[in-house]
Amino acid sequence: MSVVTEKSLQCELLVAGGGLSGVCCALAAARLGTKVILVQDRPVLGGNASSEIRMHVVGATGLHAGLPLTLEPREGGLIEEIRLELAVRNPQRSPAVADLILYELCRAEPNLTLLLNTTVVAARVVAGRIVDVTAERPSTEDRFTIAATMFADCTGDGRLGAEAGAPCLRGREGRDSYGEPLAPAQGDAKTLGSTILFQARRHDRPMPFVAPPWVRKFTAADFKLRPFGKSGSDLGLEYGYWWIEWGGCLDSIKDGERIRDELLGITLGVWNYIKNESGLDVAHWALDWIGFVPGKRESRRFLGQHVLTANDVLGSRPFPDAIAFGGWPIDTHPPEGVDAPAEAPCTQHHVPWLYDLPLRSCVAATLRNLFFAGRNISATHLAFASTRVMATCAAMGQGVGTAAALALRAGVAPADIAADSDLIARLQQQLLRDDAFLLGAANCDPADLARRAAVTASSAQPGGEPALVLSGRTRAVHGPAPAAHAAAGPANHWESVLEELETGRARPHYTVAPPDRARPGTHRWMSDPAAGLPAWLELRWPEPVAVREVGLIFDTGLHRFLTLSQADGYTRRMHWGEPQPETVRDYRLEVETTAAPGTWRTVHTERGNYQRRRVHRLVAAEAPALADIRALRLVVTATHGLDHARVCEVRVYA
């Protein structure tokens, strides 16, 4: 008789995969009241960003980030919340603490049930709908049957969708398949490879390294296009190297064990060369950690209602059902990896414009209740080469989780959401309310009482007028003049990286909003530094209103890089280990009522804030006469370093 215990569970949304796309999908849905089960096959959350793999999170900030008050391409919403939490609470840059913070965020949600060490192994489909899945947790000898109304495959490898029979794409499409000029003439089954990373540390005495007999042997010629030991980047000695890549000519799923074994030999072979043959002064350096779980770049991609193409990406095609945005280069790698030393380790085609990610690329073409988010979305190999990076995947995850929550309320199947223009409009407005960014979209929520108010402030500076908190947008993405960001450069931006390493001079190529959706402006109130702090922003209504919720969006320096990284040089380009200096630290909310004109009553006081989005739900005990409010004031008393207050948006709800 089997020792396995059979258990039955039920939820509204089953999310498979606990990488950043799955975490953000589950959190978004749960915070909107959906009963969610998140199934993750590893003991920790985070996927390629977890302590098991330790890749830093990149996204639309690309290779050169942005420019203050001009270009702020860093993703907002849940991934920004996570980044800010990590920056403040993990100054030591511990991968294990990052795992813990993701776990804590999930544990904090009463609507979210987390099943770690649990793998979806089967799916039951009836009449074109997934009815339930089977998931196994060997560590506790449990087998779960989990029924749900909707399902989201955020597994990367697409295990749930594959078990349900969803058609998928594999390898590189030929040029004629989708009319992509950058595609090879003929398609093949090759993919991007996988990588095992390592960390090293300098000690106060010599630390010899004796390589196992099975490591790869390398010569100087193998590293002509693959630099190491370079400061000021992610190519130092303490952490590396993304270009240690192999396995793209094999099946990254079925050949996964072989790929891991070979990558261990390659990674240790690279370290052996650095330590014992490179001639660098590395006698005191020693390995501190080496991964045993390869960071996988590519496997299955599902066929959805729309297949995103490189043409969509490069042309920034507008989509009416946009739920997220991207901006990373089209970043392809030779499938042979280190076995092709004469080829550049990557070809990074500049993406000139930020671009939309449509919901239809995250909804199955043949199953009515299956979403996907992450690197397995419906995209060609070339489009995927841009969308695959983790911050973009996280933004997609939030979009999908929000779509699921609103569709469940409306009784609409995932397959029918895109055709429901009213539901799409509500979805996009909810994403904006939750600080996600959508190109060209603006707050037009009729329930937002702030939009009816007149706005004044204690002071303001040019370009930071108080009314801008009601512009409907919360960031600048217009960027520099076109000549400044679209200047001619190499076809492969990796060449610019190599040039910067040699000369110390960067030649940035910015990715900005397309002109038809740029909406120039700072989109925030900025008080006058000469007036000092405190500074206040006031919303005044022509008639009394009831206030139960106040939402605030603060400036958190979205033009900068911000991500947990084990690379010292990359981290020095951030404000890590502390709140962002632009952010409002201490503030209070005050109200003026009809019953007491000219008298300001404090209804909430906040100290030590470091987050971008704050929502304050006011209760009668905190604020008597909340149904009779004539004006609301936000009084900023301190920031984390800036000499003036910045507020990007104020929302008010009854």
N, C-alpha and C positions, 0 to 999 in steps of 0.2 A: 504494500500500500504506500502511496506517495506521501511524503512528509509536507508537501506543498499545501498551504492553506488557500482556499478559494475565497475571494472577497468581492463584493459588488459595491460600486460607487456610482454616484450620479452627480452631474453638474450641468450648467448651461453651456460653458465653454471649456473644452479640453485643449490645453496648449502642450504640445510635445516639443521638448527642447528647451534647455535653460541657459542658452547663450544670451547675449544682450538683446537680441531680437525677441526671444521667448520671454525673458524677464520683463521687458517693456510692454510686450503684448499682454501678459498676464496682469501686470500692475495697472495698466490703463483700463482694462475691462473691469477688474475688481474694484477699483476706485470709483467706477461709475455704477456700482451696485450689482454687477454680474457675479454669479457663483462660478468660480474658476478652479480647475485643478491643473497644476503645472507639473508635468512629468519630466524629470531630468535623469539621464542615464549615468551621470557621473556623481561623485560625492559632493561636488561643489558647483556653484553657478558661475556663469561668465564665459563659458566656451573658450574661444581662443584668447580671451583676456584673463582667464582664470589663472590661479597659481600653478596649474598643471602645464600650461603652455606659455603664458606671460608675454603675449604680444600686446603692444600698446594700441590703443583705439585711435584710429584716424577716420577722417570723413571729408566733409566739404571744405574744411580749412586747407586741404590739399598740401602742397609742398611748401608754401610760403605764407600761409595764414591770410590775414587781412590788414585793414588800416583803420585806425581809430575814427569813429563817427562817420565813416565812409563805406567800409566794407566789413561786415560782421557775419561771416559765413558759418560760424560754429553752430552746430545743431542745438536747438532749445528743447523744451519739454522735459521728458523723463531722463534722457541721457545727460542733459545739462544738470539736472538735480543730482544724478549719480556722480558726475564729474566734480561738482562743487563739494559734495559730501566727502569724496575721496581726498580732494585737495586739502581740506581742513582737518579731517579726522585721521588721515594717514600720511602725516608729513615724512615718516620714515620710509615710505614707499614700499610697504610690505605687501607682497602678493597675497599672503594669507589673510591679512586684514581686509583687503579688497574683497576676497571671497566672503568674509564675515559680514561686511556692510551690505552686499547684495542679498545674502541670506536674511539679514535683519530687516531689510526693506520688504521682503516677501512675507516674513513672519508677522510683520506689523499689520498686514491687511486681513481683516476678519473674513472677507469673502474669498480668500485665496488659500487653497490647500496645496502644500508642496510635498511632492513625492520624489526624494532623491534616490540615487542608485536604482532607478526604475526605468525600464526600457519598454517602449511599445513594440510588440512583436507580431500583432495581427490586428486586422480591422474587419468588421462585418458590415457589408454594404447591402442595402435593400432598396430597390427601385431608385437607384442613383443617389442615395443618401447614405452616409456613414451612420450606422445606428449605435455601434459601440466599438471599443478597442480592447484588446487584451494587452496587459502590461505586466511584466515580471520583475520582481525584486529578489534576486538570489540571496542577498545578505540576510533576509528575514524569512526566506522560503515562502514568499507570498506571490500569488497570482491574482491580479485585479481584472475584473470586467468593469469598464468605465463607460457608462452611457452618457451621452451629451446631445444637446441640440445642435451645436456647432463645434468644429474642430479647426485647430490651427497648427500646421506643421512648421515648426521653427527649428527643426533638428539639424539643419545644414545638409545632411546626407539624404533628407527626404524619406525617412523610414516609414512614417505614418502614411504619407501619400502613396508610396510605393506599395505598401501592404494593401491599400485600398484600391489599387489598380489605376491610379492617376497616371496618364501618359507623361513621359519626361523627355528632356533633351540631354544629350551627352556630347562632350567634345566640342570641336571647332567647326562651325558652319562654313560652307564654301561661299564665295563672293556672291553667287547668284541666288543663294537661298533666301536672303532678305535684302539684297541690293546694297550691301555694305562695302564700300570701296576699300576699307582697311582689312577686310577678311582675306584669308588665303584663297587662291584660285580654286582649290579643291578642299572640301571638308575632310575631317578625320576624327578619330576617337580620342585624340590627345587632349590633356587638360593642363592647367597649372599644377605644379608639384606641391609637395608638403615640406615643412621645415621643422627641425628640432632646434630649439634655442638653448643657449647656455649663459651662465653668469660666472664671472671671475672676480677675484678680489686681490688687492695688493697687500702683502704681509711685511713684517719687519725683518724677515730673514729669507734666504733663498728657499724656494719651494720647487724641487725637481718634479718632473712629470715623465713617467715611463708609460709609453703607449702600449695598449694591448696588441697582440700580434695581428688582430683582424681589422685594424683601422685602415682607412684609405691612405695611400701615399700621395702627397702633393708636391709640386715644384713651384717655383716663382712664376712660371708662365701661367699657371692655373689662376693666379690672382691679379692678372693684369687689369681686368675689368671688374674685379671684386675686392675693393679695398678693405683694410682692417687697421685697427690701431690708430684711428683718426679722431682727434678730439673735436668737440663742438658739434657732434652729430650723433646718430645712432650707430656709428661704426667704430666706437672705442673698444677698449679691451674688456670693459666690465660687463658687456652685454652684447650678444650677437648670435648669429647674423641672419637677417631675413633672407639673404641670398644663398644660404646653405639649403638648397632646394633640390629635391629629387622625387621621382615617381610619377611624373606627368605622362609617361608613356605606358604606364600600367593602369589597372583599375584601382582607383584610390580607396575604394571600399573593400573589394574582395582581396586585394593584394596588400591590405593595410599592415599586416604583421611583417611581411617582407620589407615594405617601405620603411617601417620603423627601425628594423634591424639594420638596414643599409644606411639610414640617416644617422644612427648612432655611430656607425663606423666612419661616416663622412665627417660628422661634427667633431668627433675625437681626433680624426685625422687633421682637420683644420687646426685644432688647438695644438696638436703635436707639432705641426709646421710652425705655428706662431712661437711656441715655447722653445723648440729645439733646433729650428732651421732658419727662421726668418731673419735673424741678426738683430731684432729689436731688443731693447733693454727690458726684458720681462722675467728676469730670474726670480723676482720676489712675487710674481703673480701665480695664483693657483685657481683651479676650478672651484667654484662654490656650489654650483647647482647645474644639472643638465636635465633637460626634459626627457620623459619617457613616453609622452603622448605627443605625436606630431601635430603641428598646427596645419590643418588641412585647408587648402584654398578652394578646391572645386571638386564636385562630384555630380550629383543629379541636379538638374534644373527642370522645374515642372512646366508643362504646357498650360498656360492660363487663358483667360478671356482676351488678353492682349499680350503679345510677345514684344517686350521692349527691345529696341534695336540701337545700334551705335548711331544711326541717323537721328533717332529720337533724342539721344543724349547730346550729341554734338550740335544739333540744331535747336536744342531746348524746346522741343515740341510741347505746346501747352495741352494739358489734359483736363477735361472738366471734372474728372473724378480723382484729382491729385490728392494724396494723403501724406506725402513726405517730399523731400527734395534731396538731390545729390550734387556732387561737385568734384569728387576725386578724379584724377586723370583716368583715361582708359589705359589700364596698367596690366599689360600682358607680360608673361614670362616664358622663356623657352621651356617646353615640356621636359627636355633632357636635364635641365637644371645645371648642376656643376659638371655634368658630363659634356657640356657644350661651352668650354672655357673661352672660346673665341667669340661667342655671342654675348652681348650685354645681358646682365642678369634680369633686366626688365626693359620693356619699351613703354614709355609713359607718354601717351598722346595727350596734349593739353586739351582740357575741356574749357572753352572760353566762357560759357554761361552756366550758371546754376540751372538745374533742370528738374522737371516734375517727375515724380514716381506715381503712376496711376494705380488705383485700387484694383483695376482689372488685371494687372500683372501679379496680383496677390490672391486671386480667386481662381479656383480650378475650372478648367474648361468643361469637364465631364462629370464632376460631382457637385451636387447642389449646395452642400454645406461644408466645404473645405476651403479654408484660407491657407496661405503660406506667407512667411516673412523671413528675411535673411538672405543668405547666399543661394537659396534654392528657388527664388522667385522665377517667374516666367520672363526670361530674357535670353537674348543670344549670348554666345560666349564673349563677344566684344562689349556689349552693354553690361553684362555681368562683371567684366573686368573693372568697371567703375563702381557699380552698385554693391559689390561684395564686401567693402570695408565696413568695419563694425559700427561706427557711429551712424552711417547710412542705414545699416540693417536695424539698428535700435530705433531710429526714426520710423522706419517701416513698421516695426513691431508695435509701436504706439499707435500708428494709424490703423493697423489691423485690429488691435484690441479695442480701440474706440469704435470702429465700424461694427464689430461684433456686438458690443454692448448696446449701441443704438438700434441695430437691426433686430436684436432680441426684443427690445422694448416695442418696436414697431411691428413685430411678427413677420419680418421680411427675411427670406433666405439669402445667404451670401451671394448666390448666383444672380439674384435680382436687384441687388443694391445699386449697381452702377446705372441701371435703367430708371431708377427712382430719383428724379432730380431734386425733389423736396428733401428726401433722406440724405442725399449727398450734400446738400446745402447745410443741413443740420450737423452732419458729420464734420464738415470743414469748420463750421463755427465752433463746435466743441473742441476741435484740435487747437484752434486759435486761442480759445479760452484757457486751455491747458498749456499754453506757451509753446506749442509746436509752431513751426514756420511753414507757410505755404506761399509760393511765389505769387505776387500780385494780389493775394487775398487780404481782405480787411475785415475787422470786426464790424458786423452789422446786426448784432444780436438785439432783437427788439426788447428782450427782457433786461438788458443792461441799462440801468437807470442813469449811469454816468453820462451817457450820450445825450441826455436831455438837459444836462447842467451847464451853467456858465462857469468857466474855470479862470481863476486868478491865482497869483502867487505873491509871496513877500518880495521876491526879486527874480530876475531872469537875465540870461545873457543872449545875445543875438544867435539865432539858430536853435535856441532852446526855450522857446516861448511856452508858457504853461498849457496853452490849448493843444500842444502836440501830444499830450498824454491821451487825447481823444482822436488822434489821427487814424486809429484803427490798426496801426502797424507798430511793431515794437523793436525794430532794428533798422540799420542802414545797410543796404545791399547794392546801391547804385555804383559804388566803386569809383576808381579814378577814371579820367578820360580814356576812351578806347585806345588811343595810341599808347597809353602807359601800361595797359594790361594785355594788349594783343600784339605787342611788338614781335617782330620776327625773331625766332629762336630756333634751336635745334628741333628736328622732328621727334627726337627722343629726349625728354626732359631729364633723364638720367645723366645725359651729357652735361647739363647745367649743374647737377649735383656734383659731378666729378670736378668740374671747373671751379666750383665754389670751394671744394676741399683743397684744391691746389693754390688758389689765389686768395681765399678768404673773402671774396666779394660775391655777393648773391646777385643773380639776375632774375628777379621775381616775375612770375607770370600769374596774374591774378584771375580768379574765376568769379565773375560778378553776375548780377541779375540781368537778364536780357532787357534791352531798352523799353520794350512794351510793358514790362512788369517790374521795372526798377523802383518806381515811386521814390525819387530822391528826397533826402531830408534826414535829419537826425532822429526824428520820431521819439523825442523825449523832452521833458522839462529839465533844464539845467539852471540851477540858481546862480546868482552872481557871486563869484568868489569874494569880491570886495565887500559884500554884505555879510559874509561869514555865516556861521550856523549858530542857533537854529534857523531853518528856513521852512516856510510852509507853503502848501499847495491847497487851494480851496475849491470845492465844488458846491455851487449854490443853485437850488432849484426854484422855479417860479411858483410852485405849489408844494406843500409838504409831501414827503415821501416816506414810505416804510423801508427800513434798511435792516437786513438780516445777514448780509455777507458783503465783505469788501475784498476785492482781489487786487493785488499789487504786483507789478513787474518792475524789477530794478535792473540797472546796468551791471553786468558781470564781466565786461570786457570780452565780448564775443568775437573780437577781431584777433584774439591771441590763440595760440595752441593751449590746450589744457587736457592732459590725459595722464593717467598713471603710467610711467615708463621706468624701466630699469636702466635706461641709457642716460648717463649723467649729462652729456652734452645737449640732448634733446630736452631734458628737464630744465636746463638753465634758460631755455627760451620761454619759460612759463613763470607764472606766480604760483609756485607749489608750496604746500606746507602752511598755507595761510589763506584767509579770504581774499577775494579779488579787490584791489584797492578802490575801484569805482563804486563798490556796493555800499548801499545804505546799511549801517550797523544798528543804530538806535533810532527809534521813532515812536510816535504815538498817534492814535486816531482820536479826533475830537468831533463832537457834534453840537450844533446849535438847533434848538427846538423852537417851535412856535410859542410854547409856553414861557420860554426864557430867552427872548431875543437879545443878542449881544453877549450872551453867556456861553462859554465853551466848556462842555463836559467831556472829560477823557473817558473813552469807552474801551480802549485797549492800549497797552504799553508793551513795546517789544525792545529787548536788549540783546545784543550779540547776534543779530541776523547775519547770515552769509549766503543765503539762497537767493536766487533770481525771482522765483515765483512764491508769493505768500498769499494765503487765503485765510481771512479771519471771519469766523462765523460768530456773530454777536448774539448774545442771549439777553433776556430781559434783566437778569441779575446784574449783568455788566453795564447795561445801557437802558435805563428807564425811558419810557416814551419814545421807543424806536420807531413807532408808527407816525411820528409827528416831526420829522426832521426837515429843516429848511436848508442846512448846509453841513458839509463834512470837511474836516481839515486833516491832512496828513502833515505832521510836524516832524521834520528830520532834525535830529540833534547831533548825530555823529555818523561818519562814514568810516571805512576801513583804510583811509589814507587820502582820498581826494579832498580838495579844499572846497568842494561845493556838492550840493545834492543833485542826484540824477534819478528820475523816475520815468520809466518808459510807458507805463499804462496804469490807469486806475479803472476798475470795474466795480459796479455797485448793483446788488440784487436784493429784491424784496424777499 
